[in-house]
Amino acid sequence: MKDKKQRKGKVIRTFSVEIVSSGSDPVLDANPSNPYTMLSDEARLKDFVEIFGLLWAESCREASQKKL
């Protein structure tokens, strides 16, 4: 494993999320291990907003600690 000081350049992480109705894809609708199939579209959206808000806040906190 490389020491953090040996790493060069920035690590850029990007991803996209698409929230769709579970009925729009049979694989999504028929997956019993997917807890989001039981939620309404509004509840799924609210859950994702909360999760990604926490993720963003944590990444900002880590970035600010690195600058100190």
C-alpha positions as CSV (number, residue, x, y, z in Angstrom):
1,M,0.0,0.0,0.0
2,K,1.3,3.4,-0.9
3,D,1.9,6.1,1.6
4,K,-0.6,9.0,1.2
5,K,2.4,11.3,0.6
6,Q,3.5,9.3,-2.4
7,R,0.1,9.7,-4.2
8,K,0.2,12.3,-6.9
9,G,-2.7,14.2,-8.3
10,K,-6.3,14.5,-7.2
11,V,-8.7,11.6,-6.9
12,I,-11.9,12.6,-8.6
13,R,-15.0,10.5,-7.9
14,T,-18.0,11.0,-10.0
15,F,-21.2,9.1,-10.2
16,S,-24.8,9.6,-11.2
17,V,-28.0,8.4,-9.7
18,E,-31.3,7.9,-11.5
19,I,-34.4,7.4,-9.5
20,V,-37.2,5.6,-11.3
21,S,-40.4,3.9,-10.5
22,S,-39.8,0.2,-9.6
23,G,-42.4,-0.7,-12.1
24,S,-40.3,0.8,-14.9
25,D,-38.0,-2.2,-14.9
26,P,-39.1,-5.8,-14.1
27,V,-35.7,-6.5,-12.5
28,L,-36.2,-3.7,-10.1
29,D,-39.8,-4.6,-9.3
30,A,-39.2,-8.3,-8.8
31,N,-36.1,-8.0,-6.5
32,P,-37.2,-9.0,-3.0
33,S,-33.9,-7.9,-1.5
34,N,-34.4,-4.3,-2.7
35,P,-35.9,-2.4,0.2
36,Y,-36.9,0.5,-2.0
37,T,-39.5,-1.4,-3.9
38,M,-41.8,-1.0,-0.9
39,L,-41.4,2.8,-0.8
40,S,-43.3,5.4,-2.7
41,D,-41.5,7.5,-5.3
42,E,-41.6,10.4,-2.9
43,A,-40.2,8.3,0.0
44,R,-37.4,6.9,-2.2
45,L,-36.4,10.4,-3.3
46,K,-36.4,11.8,0.2
47,D,-34.2,8.8,1.4
48,F,-31.7,9.4,-1.4
49,V,-31.5,13.1,-0.8
50,E,-30.8,12.4,2.9
51,I,-28.1,9.8,2.1
52,F,-26.3,11.9,-0.5
53,G,-26.6,15.0,1.7
54,L,-24.7,13.1,4.4
55,L,-22.2,11.8,1.9
56,W,-21.6,15.3,0.7
57,A,-21.3,16.7,4.2
58,E,-18.8,14.0,5.1
59,S,-16.7,14.6,2.0
60,C,-16.6,18.3,2.8
61,R,-15.6,17.6,6.4
62,E,-12.8,15.3,5.2
63,A,-11.6,17.9,2.7
64,S,-11.5,20.7,5.2
65,Q,-9.5,18.5,7.7
66,K,-6.9,17.8,5.0
67,K,-6.3,21.5,4.5
68,L,-5.4,22.1,8.2
